[in-house]
Amino acid sequence: MKITRIEVFALRAPPPERPHWTSHFIVPTANEILVRLHTDEGIDGFGLATSYTPIDFAIKAWKGGLAEQIVGEDALAPERLYQKLFGLTTSRTANERGWSREALIRISAAVDIACWDIVGKAAGLPLYRLFGGFRDEVPAYVTCGYYREGKDNAELRDEMQMLVAQGHTGFKAKAGGLPLAQDIERMALMREVIGDRAQFMVDPNRAWDLATAIEAARLLEPLNPRWLEEPVRWEDDRRALKLLAQKTRIPLSGGESEMTSYGCRAMLEEQAIQILQFDCTMMGGFTEGRKLAALCELNHVQVAPHHDCFIHAHIVAASPAGCIVEAFTDPERDPLQAELYEDPPAIRHGIMKLKQQPGLGLTLSTAALEKYGQRIV
C-alpha cells in the first residue's frame, strides 16, 4: 500500500490573556504538526507531532522537501519508514537541507502514528487491539493547578471544586514555581478539595535541585501522592532521580522530556522510576512506544504517557503495564483536545472507554482544521 500524497498542517492557537505557566515556562495553547498520509488504495491516516519549542524547525523541513523521503513508501511497513526517517538525523542529506535533528524526531513520530492509523484501518481493527488488546478502557486524570498571573489560593480552590464536580477522579498538580512552603500549601489545599480517595500527582517540571526535591518529597508524603513527576533539574536528572528514590516512598516518574526511546531506556536502567511517561507524539510514534511499553512490563514499571489522551489510550489499553492517560479538559489550556476530533472517546468518572472504529478511531474536525490549521504541504 503505497503512500501517494501527504498533507501537513501547523496547528496553532493564540495564548490566552493569562497564560498557563509550569514552574518555569509557558505551556503553548496549541503547537502541533498534523500529518495526513494518503495511499493508492484509498485509505488515509493521520498523526500528530507535539512540541513545547517553536515548530518553525519542522515547517522548514517540510518546505525543504522532506515529503520526497515518504511518498512511495509502504504505509503498511511503519517500522521500516520510521527507521528511514529517524536515520536522517545522522545523514548528509539532512545537513545539506537544514533539517534539524529535533524536527526529524518530531516528524518521524507523526508519520509513524499516521502509518499505524492506516494499518489499523486496513486490518479493520482499533489499534489497541492490534497492539495487544489487554483492556478496552483506561483510567484518565486531569492536569491542573497551573500558575497564572494573579491566581491565588481562592481561585485554585474554585478550579479544583469545578474539576471534582465534572467527575474527575485523578488530578495532577503543577509545582515548583513558588517557594517550597507556598507550594506545599497549594498541594495541601488541592488534596483537601479532591479528598483522600482521589489519585493525586505532583509535577514540578524539573524545577528543583536534589536537596529541595528530597525536602519536598518529605513534606509531600502525608498527602499520599500517586507519583512525583520529573522533580529534579535536567542537567543530571537520571542520577539525581536515583538518589531521590533512596530518600522517599513516593513513586517517581519521568520520560516526557526525553528526546528518544534510548533516553527512556537509560531511565529504566537507573532503576529510579516506577512510572514511564514517554510521548509518542514527541518521539518514536507507536513503533517505539510499543517497544517501551514492553520494556516497562519486563522491568515492572508502569506506563502513563504524556499528553494526547486519545492517541496514547491505545498504548495504555494494549499493555499490562498500561496505567493511565493524561487529559486536559480546560479548552482554554488545550483547545485541540476539545475541538480537533468529532465525537472522541468520552471520559466519565475518570475512565475513558475506547471506541471500536479501526485505526486511531478518530475523525478530524474540518472546522477545527480551518480554525487552528495552516496548510504547509
C-alpha positions as CSV (number, residue, x, y, z in Angstrom):
1,M,0.0,0.0,0.0
2,K,2.0,3.0,-1.3
3,I,1.9,6.5,0.1
4,T,0.9,8.7,-2.8
5,R,0.2,12.1,-1.2
6,I,0.9,14.0,2.1
7,E,-1.0,16.8,3.7
8,V,0.7,18.7,6.5
9,F,-0.8,21.4,8.8
10,A,0.7,23.5,11.5
11,L,-1.8,23.7,14.4
12,R,-1.6,26.9,16.5
13,A,-3.8,28.9,18.8
14,P,-3.1,32.3,20.3
15,P,-2.2,32.3,24.0
16,P,-5.0,33.3,26.5
17,E,-4.8,36.6,28.2
18,R,-3.5,34.8,31.3
19,P,-1.0,32.2,30.0
20,H,-0.7,28.8,31.8
21,W,2.7,28.5,33.5
22,T,4.5,25.5,34.7
23,S,7.3,26.1,37.2
24,H,9.4,27.9,34.6
25,F,7.8,28.0,31.2
26,I,4.5,28.9,29.5
27,V,2.7,25.9,28.0
28,P,1.7,26.5,24.4
29,T,-2.0,26.6,23.9
30,A,-1.7,24.7,20.6
31,N,1.6,23.9,18.9
32,E,1.5,20.8,16.8
33,I,2.2,19.4,13.3
34,L,-0.6,17.3,11.8
35,V,0.4,14.9,9.1
36,R,-2.2,13.1,6.9
37,L,-1.0,10.3,4.6
38,H,-3.0,9.2,1.5
39,T,-2.5,5.8,-0.2
40,D,-3.1,4.2,-3.6
41,E,-5.8,2.0,-2.0
42,G,-7.9,5.0,-0.8
43,I,-7.0,4.6,2.9
44,D,-5.7,7.6,4.7
45,G,-4.3,8.1,8.2
46,F,-3.1,10.9,10.3
47,G,-0.6,11.5,13.1
48,L,0.5,14.4,15.3
49,A,3.8,15.9,16.4
50,T,3.8,17.8,19.6
51,S,6.4,20.3,20.7
52,Y,7.0,22.8,23.5
53,T,9.6,24.6,21.4
54,P,8.7,26.6,18.2
55,I,7.5,24.3,15.4
56,D,9.1,26.5,12.7
57,F,12.0,24.0,12.5
58,A,9.5,21.3,11.5
59,I,7.8,23.6,9.0
60,K,11.2,24.3,7.4
61,A,11.9,20.6,7.0
62,W,8.5,20.0,5.2
63,K,9.0,23.0,3.0
64,G,12.6,21.8,2.3
65,G,11.4,18.6,0.5
66,L,11.1,16.1,3.3
67,A,7.9,14.7,1.7
68,E,10.2,13.2,-1.0
69,Q,11.5,10.8,1.6
70,I,8.0,9.5,2.3
71,V,6.0,9.4,-0.9
72,G,6.2,6.0,-2.5
73,E,6.9,4.2,0.8
74,D,4.8,1.3,2.0
75,A,2.2,2.6,4.6
76,L,1.9,-0.9,6.0
77,A,5.6,-1.0,6.9
78,P,5.8,1.6,9.7
79,E,8.9,0.2,11.3
80,R,10.8,0.5,8.0
81,L,9.7,4.0,7.3
82,Y,10.3,5.1,10.9
83,Q,13.9,3.8,10.7
84,K,14.4,5.6,7.4
85,L,13.2,9.0,8.8
86,F,15.0,8.6,12.1
87,G,18.1,7.6,10.3
88,L,18.1,11.0,8.6
89,T,19.2,12.6,11.9
90,T,22.7,11.4,11.1
91,S,22.6,11.9,7.3
92,R,24.4,14.2,4.9
93,T,21.0,14.9,3.3
94,A,19.6,16.4,6.4
95,N,22.7,18.6,7.0
96,E,22.7,19.9,3.5
97,R,19.0,20.7,3.6
98,G,19.0,22.2,7.0
99,W,16.7,19.6,8.6
100,S,17.3,19.8,12.3
101,R,17.5,16.7,14.5
102,E,14.6,17.8,16.6
103,A,12.5,18.4,13.5
104,L,13.2,14.9,12.2
105,I,12.5,13.3,15.5
106,R,9.1,15.0,15.8
107,I,8.1,14.5,12.2
108,S,9.1,10.8,12.2
109,A,6.7,10.4,15.2
110,A,3.8,12.0,13.4
111,V,4.4,10.0,10.2
112,D,4.7,6.8,12.2
113,I,1.3,7.3,14.0
114,A,-0.3,8.1,10.6
115,C,1.1,4.8,9.2
116,W,-0.3,2.8,12.2
117,D,-3.7,4.5,11.7
118,I,-3.6,3.2,8.1
119,V,-2.5,-0.3,9.3
120,G,-5.5,-0.4,11.7
121,K,-7.9,0.7,9.1
122,A,-6.6,-1.8,6.6
123,A,-7.0,-4.6,9.2
124,G,-10.4,-3.3,10.3
125,L,-9.3,-3.2,13.9
126,P,-8.7,-0.4,16.5
127,L,-5.0,0.0,17.3
128,Y,-5.3,-1.1,20.9
129,R,-6.4,-4.5,19.7
130,L,-3.6,-4.8,17.2
131,F,-1.2,-3.8,19.9
132,G,-2.4,-6.5,22.3
133,G,-5.9,-5.7,23.4
134,F,-5.3,-6.1,27.1
135,R,-8.3,-3.9,28.0
136,D,-10.9,-1.7,26.3
137,E,-11.0,1.2,28.8
138,V,-8.3,3.1,30.6
139,P,-8.2,5.5,33.6
140,A,-7.6,9.2,32.9
141,Y,-6.5,12.1,35.1
142,V,-6.7,15.8,34.6
143,T,-3.7,18.1,34.7
144,C,-4.4,21.3,36.6
145,G,-3.2,23.8,39.1
146,Y,-1.2,25.8,36.6
147,Y,0.4,29.1,37.7
148,R,-1.3,32.1,36.2
149,E,-0.9,35.8,36.8
150,G,-2.9,36.9,39.8
151,K,-4.0,33.4,40.6
152,D,-4.4,33.0,44.4
153,N,-5.4,30.0,46.5
154,A,-9.1,31.1,46.4
155,E,-9.0,30.7,42.6
156,L,-7.1,27.5,42.9
157,R,-9.8,26.1,45.2
158,D,-12.5,27.1,42.8
159,E,-10.7,25.4,40.0
160,M,-10.4,22.1,41.9
161,Q,-14.0,22.2,43.0
162,M,-15.0,22.6,39.4
163,L,-13.0,19.6,38.3
164,V,-14.4,17.5,41.1
165,A,-17.9,18.5,40.1
166,Q,-17.0,17.4,36.5
167,G,-16.4,13.9,37.8
168,H,-12.7,13.5,37.6
169,T,-11.0,11.0,40.0
170,G,-7.3,11.8,39.2
171,F,-5.6,15.1,39.4
172,K,-2.0,16.2,38.6
173,A,-0.9,19.5,40.1
174,K,1.8,21.8,38.9
175,A,4.5,22.6,41.4
176,G,8.0,24.1,41.6
177,G,7.1,27.7,40.6
178,L,6.9,29.1,44.1
179,P,9.0,28.8,47.3
180,L,8.6,25.3,48.7
181,A,6.5,26.3,51.7
182,Q,3.9,28.0,49.4
183,D,3.8,25.1,47.0
184,I,3.2,22.7,49.8
185,E,0.3,24.9,51.0
186,R,-1.1,24.8,47.5
187,M,-0.7,21.0,47.3
188,A,-2.4,20.5,50.7
189,L,-5.3,22.7,49.5
190,M,-5.8,20.6,46.4
191,R,-5.7,17.4,48.4
192,E,-8.3,18.8,50.8
193,V,-10.7,19.6,47.9
194,I,-10.3,16.4,46.0
195,G,-10.5,14.2,49.1
196,D,-8.4,11.2,50.2
197,R,-9.7,8.7,47.7
198,A,-8.8,10.6,44.6
199,Q,-5.5,10.0,42.9
200,F,-3.1,13.0,43.3
201,M,0.1,13.5,41.3
202,V,2.6,16.3,41.6
203,D,4.6,17.7,38.7
204,P,7.4,20.3,39.2
205,N,8.6,20.1,35.6
206,R,12.3,19.6,36.6
207,A,12.3,22.7,38.8
208,W,14.1,21.5,42.0
209,D,17.7,20.8,42.8
210,L,18.3,17.5,44.6
211,A,18.2,18.9,48.1
212,T,15.0,20.7,47.5
213,A,13.4,17.6,45.9
214,I,14.3,15.5,48.9
215,E,12.8,18.0,51.3
216,A,9.7,18.4,49.0
217,A,9.2,14.7,48.9
218,R,9.4,14.5,52.7
219,L,6.7,17.3,53.0
220,L,4.5,15.7,50.3
221,E,4.4,12.2,51.8
222,P,1.5,13.0,54.2
223,L,-0.6,14.0,51.1
224,N,-0.1,10.5,49.6
225,P,0.8,11.4,46.0
226,R,0.4,8.7,43.4
227,W,3.7,9.9,41.9
228,L,6.2,12.7,41.9
229,E,6.9,13.6,38.3
230,E,10.2,15.0,36.9
231,P,11.1,16.6,40.2
232,V,14.8,17.3,39.6
233,R,16.7,19.6,37.2
234,W,17.6,18.5,33.7
235,E,21.4,18.5,33.9
236,D,21.8,15.4,36.0
237,D,18.2,14.2,36.3
238,R,18.8,10.4,35.9
239,R,21.4,10.2,38.6
240,A,19.5,12.6,40.8
241,L,16.3,10.6,40.4
242,K,18.1,7.5,41.6
243,L,19.4,9.4,44.7
244,L,16.0,10.8,45.4
245,A,14.4,7.4,45.1
246,Q,16.5,6.3,48.0
247,K,15.1,9.1,50.2
248,T,11.3,8.8,49.6
249,R,8.5,6.3,49.4
250,I,6.7,8.4,46.8
251,P,6.9,6.7,43.3
252,L,8.9,8.7,40.9
253,S,8.0,9.2,37.2
254,G,9.7,10.7,34.1
255,G,10.3,10.4,30.4
256,E,8.3,13.3,29.0
257,S,11.5,15.3,28.4
258,E,13.5,12.6,26.8
259,M,14.2,13.0,23.1
260,T,14.5,9.4,22.1
261,S,13.5,5.9,23.3
262,Y,17.1,5.3,24.1
263,G,16.9,8.1,26.7
264,C,13.8,6.4,28.2
265,R,15.7,3.1,28.3
266,A,18.5,4.7,30.2
267,M,16.0,6.0,32.8
268,L,14.8,2.4,33.3
269,E,18.3,1.2,33.7
270,E,18.9,3.6,36.6
271,Q,16.0,1.8,38.4
272,A,14.8,5.0,39.9
273,I,11.4,5.5,38.3
274,Q,8.2,3.4,38.8
275,I,6.2,5.2,36.0
276,L,7.5,6.0,32.5
277,Q,5.9,8.9,30.7
278,F,7.1,8.9,27.1
279,D,5.2,10.8,24.5
280,C,4.6,9.1,21.2
281,T,3.8,12.4,19.5
282,M,7.1,13.9,20.6
283,M,9.4,11.0,19.8
284,G,9.1,7.5,18.4
285,G,5.5,7.2,17.5
286,F,3.8,3.9,18.1
287,T,6.7,2.0,16.7
288,E,9.0,3.0,19.6
289,G,6.1,3.4,22.1
290,R,5.2,-0.2,21.8
291,K,8.8,-1.3,22.5
292,L,9.0,1.0,25.5
293,A,5.7,-0.4,26.9
294,A,7.1,-4.0,26.5
295,L,10.3,-2.9,28.2
296,C,8.3,-1.4,31.1
297,E,6.3,-4.6,31.5
298,L,9.5,-6.6,31.7
299,N,11.0,-4.2,34.2
300,H,7.9,-3.8,36.5
301,V,7.4,-0.2,35.5
302,Q,4.0,1.3,34.7
303,V,3.2,3.3,31.5
304,A,1.5,6.7,31.9
305,P,2.2,8.6,28.7
306,H,2.4,12.4,28.5
307,H,-0.3,14.3,26.7
308,D,-2.7,13.4,23.9
309,C,-5.0,11.0,25.8
310,F,-7.0,9.9,22.7
311,I,-3.8,8.8,20.9
312,H,-2.0,7.3,23.9
313,A,-5.0,5.4,25.1
314,H,-4.2,2.7,22.5
315,I,-0.7,2.1,24.1
316,V,-2.1,2.1,27.6
317,A,-5.0,-0.2,26.8
318,A,-2.9,-2.7,24.9
319,S,-0.4,-3.5,27.6
320,P,-0.5,-5.0,31.1
321,A,2.0,-2.2,32.0
322,G,-0.6,0.4,31.0
323,C,-1.5,2.7,33.9
324,I,-3.4,5.9,33.0
325,V,-3.6,8.7,30.4
326,E,-3.3,12.4,30.8
327,A,-6.2,14.7,29.9
328,F,-6.6,18.5,29.6
329,T,-10.3,19.3,30.0
330,D,-9.9,23.1,30.0
331,P,-10.5,24.3,26.4
332,E,-8.5,27.5,27.2
333,R,-5.5,25.3,28.1
334,D,-5.8,22.8,25.3
335,P,-8.4,23.7,22.6
336,L,-7.2,20.8,20.4
337,Q,-8.4,18.1,22.9
338,A,-11.7,19.9,23.0
339,E,-12.2,20.6,19.2
340,L,-9.8,18.6,17.0
341,Y,-11.9,15.5,16.8
342,E,-15.5,14.7,16.0
343,D,-17.0,12.5,18.7
344,P,-13.8,11.4,20.5
345,P,-14.0,8.9,23.4
346,A,-15.7,10.3,26.4
347,I,-14.1,10.5,29.9
348,R,-16.6,9.7,32.5
349,H,-15.9,9.3,36.2
350,G,-12.2,9.1,35.5
351,I,-12.5,6.3,32.9
352,M,-12.1,6.5,29.1
353,K,-13.9,3.8,27.1
354,L,-12.0,3.2,23.8
355,K,-14.0,3.2,20.6
356,Q,-14.2,0.2,18.2
357,Q,-13.6,2.1,14.9
358,P,-10.4,0.9,13.1
359,G,-7.1,2.6,13.5
360,L,-7.0,5.5,15.8
361,G,-10.8,5.6,15.7
362,L,-10.6,9.4,15.5
363,T,-12.2,11.7,12.9
364,L,-10.7,15.1,12.3
365,S,-12.9,18.1,12.6
366,T,-12.9,20.2,9.4
367,A,-14.0,23.2,11.4
368,A,-11.1,22.8,13.8
369,L,-8.6,22.4,11.0
370,E,-9.9,25.6,9.4
371,K,-9.8,27.4,12.8
372,Y,-6.3,26.3,14.0
373,G,-4.6,24.8,10.9
374,Q,-2.2,26.4,8.4
375,R,-1.5,24.2,5.4
376,I,2.2,23.6,5.0
377,V,2.3,20.9,2.3
